[in-house]
């Protein structure tokens, strides 16, 4: 993402002059089809050149970070940080949803088998544009996410919580990559760890 500079505005000014020339040609009776084609080409150039101006109230940088979080959560490291994805996330941030709300929604989608491809068509429905399509969709995914470790195991020692987080991360990654055996192994280890610690707490 780039921030506006004077050179960027100079380039846009030149494009603006070309736009004025095209309108003049149209008014002068030039071939309409040709002018429309040139206008479309000019519009594409304007969109490609348009700088991103980051102001105090904007959430562009944060939205980009959340797209990066989504890539890792659903196992799509090669996915592009496109303008469409950033804009959907930014729209929800602008509505007042927190970054944590969006992370939880991403987690909710990433841990929902149907959205991760376990459905009749074997198709994944986990793009961040879906997760952040609107507030209602975001809330549905957020509320479907597993409770944070800190909420479920807050009374446990920090080293145990860290190990639980690690097993949960391994399970989520295995699920997103379709590694069923690794997913089951991580969940088994997680259950044994929680069960053993629960016994210790009961005994005390």
LINGIRA-V126457 format. One line per field, one symbol per residue. burial: b if it has 24 or more other C-alpha atoms within 12 Angstrom, else e. Layout:
burial->???
This chain:
burial->eeeeeeeeeeebeebeeebeebeeeeeeeeeeeebeebbeebeeeeeebbeeeeeeeebbbbbbebbbbbbbbbbeeeeebeeebbbbbbbbbeeebbbebbbbbbbbbbbbbebbeeeeeeebbbbbbbbbbbbebbbbbbebbbeebeeebeebeeebbebbbebbbbbbbbbbbeeeeebeebbeebeebbeeeeeeeeee
